[in-house]
Amino acid sequence: MINFKNSTFVKSTPTIKERPSDLFSEVLIVGKSNVGKSSLINSLCVKKALAFTSSKPGHTRLLNYYNIDNKFYLVDAPGYGYAKGGVDLDRLFGTMMDEYFTDNNHLKLVLLLIDSRREFGENDIEILEYLKASQIPYFVVITKIDKVNQKGKSELEKRLKKLEVIENVYYTSSLSDKSLDKLKSGIEQYI
């Protein structure tokens, strides 16, 4: 069993070439710049400030490595989509991820985060199709599920079905330990 509380920030790197020297398995987190990646990391690890959360979208611009119980790295990738300050997040994400996905034997799972209150964007769909085509194991992690009502959840499920995403969907909320425990169990199966 993996103790997610036993977690530390290791380093930030501009490319995969500077990854940490301990070559653990990796679980990559991707999603729009304001989807709640840092909040999910903090909630999974039960630490309020392990990952920096910002009110400004587009803050993460490096690959951030978190050591989880000396079993694997949780890798936070830069977000894509909107950012203040004229940074082209899509270009930054594309360049960094092309290199990351190429010949990465340490990558065991990708968590594609989707905000429960938002439509799937073009980037979300492109990444989903890329993961399917490349046969990279992935979970679709719906964040902030506590912020939608039953009607919103039903509409979300219809969108997922339309995209042929039926399995490995996790509905999470930082307010629900039960939803986070399910995701942790799912991750453990790939490590």
SVG drawing of the C-alpha trace seen along z (x, -y; Angstrom):
<svg xmlns="http://www.w3.org/2000/svg" viewBox="-31 -40 52 43">
<polyline fill="none" stroke="black" stroke-width="0.4" points="0.0,0.0 1.3,-3.5 1.3,-6.1 0.5,-9.3 1.1,-11.4 4.8,-10.4 5.3,-12.9 7.9,-15.6 8.6,-18.0 11.8,-17.0 12.5,-19.4 11.2,-21.4 12.8,-20.9 12.3,-22.5 12.8,-19.1 12.6,-15.4 16.4,-15.3 16.8,-16.9 14.4,-14.5 15.4,-13.3 18.2,-10.8 16.1,-8.2 14.3,-6.6 10.9,-5.8 7.7,-5.1 5.9,-8.3 2.2,-9.3 1.7,-12.4 -1.0,-15.0 -2.2,-17.1 -5.0,-19.5 -6.0,-23.1 -4.2,-25.8 -7.0,-26.3 -8.3,-22.8 -7.1,-22.3 -3.9,-20.2 -2.1,-21.6 -5.2,-21.3 -5.6,-17.6 -1.9,-17.0 -2.3,-18.6 -5.6,-16.7 -4.1,-13.3 -1.1,-13.9 -3.1,-15.5 -0.7,-18.5 -2.1,-22.0 1.1,-23.5 2.9,-20.7 2.0,-22.0 1.7,-25.7 -1.8,-26.9 -2.2,-30.2 -5.2,-32.3 -3.6,-33.2 -4.0,-30.5 -0.8,-29.4 1.5,-29.5 3.1,-26.1 5.7,-26.3 8.0,-23.4 7.7,-19.7 7.3,-19.4 8.3,-16.1 6.8,-14.9 8.2,-11.8 5.3,-9.7 6.4,-7.3 9.6,-6.4 7.4,-4.4 6.7,-6.8 6.8,-10.4 3.7,-12.4 4.6,-14.7 2.7,-18.0 2.9,-19.2 2.3,-22.8 -1.3,-23.6 -2.6,-24.4 -5.0,-27.0 -5.3,-30.4 -2.6,-32.3 -2.0,-35.9 1.1,-37.7 1.2,-36.7 2.7,-33.2 1.7,-30.7 0.8,-27.8 -0.2,-25.6 3.2,-25.9 5.0,-25.5 2.9,-22.4 3.3,-20.9 7.1,-21.3 7.6,-19.9 5.2,-17.0 6.5,-15.9 9.8,-15.3 8.2,-13.8 6.2,-11.2 8.9,-10.1 10.6,-6.9 9.6,-7.4 9.7,-4.0 9.0,-5.4 5.6,-6.7 3.0,-4.3 -0.2,-6.4 -1.6,-9.8 -4.3,-11.6 -6.2,-13.9 -8.0,-16.4 -11.3,-18.0 -13.1,-20.7 -16.7,-19.4 -18.1,-22.8 -16.5,-23.2 -16.9,-21.8 -14.2,-19.5 -11.9,-21.8 -10.1,-21.1 -6.8,-20.5 -8.5,-18.0 -9.9,-16.0 -6.5,-16.1 -4.7,-14.7 -7.4,-12.1 -7.1,-11.0 -3.2,-11.0 -3.3,-8.8 -5.7,-6.4 -3.7,-6.2 -0.4,-5.8 -1.9,-3.2 -0.8,-5.1 -2.8,-4.1 -4.9,-7.1 -7.6,-8.1 -10.0,-10.9 -10.2,-12.7 -13.2,-15.0 -12.3,-17.8 -14.5,-20.0 -17.5,-17.6 -18.9,-19.1 -19.6,-22.3 -22.1,-20.7 -25.6,-19.5 -27.1,-16.2 -28.2,-17.7 -24.6,-19.0 -23.2,-15.6 -25.6,-13.9 -24.6,-16.2 -21.0,-15.6 -21.6,-11.8 -23.2,-12.3 -20.2,-14.2 -17.9,-11.4 -20.0,-8.8 -19.9,-10.7 -16.1,-10.8 -16.2,-7.0 -14.7,-7.5 -16.6,-5.0 -14.0,-3.3 -11.4,-4.8 -13.3,-8.0 -12.9,-9.3 -15.1,-12.0 -13.1,-13.9 -13.6,-16.7 -11.0,-18.1 -13.9,-17.9 -14.4,-14.2 -11.9,-11.8 -13.9,-8.9 -13.5,-10.2 -9.7,-10.7 -9.3,-7.2 -10.8,-5.7 -8.4,-7.6 -5.4,-6.5 -6.5,-2.9 -6.7,-3.2 -3.2,-4.8 -1.8,-2.0 -2.9,0.6 -0.5,-0.9 2.5,-1.3"/>
</svg>
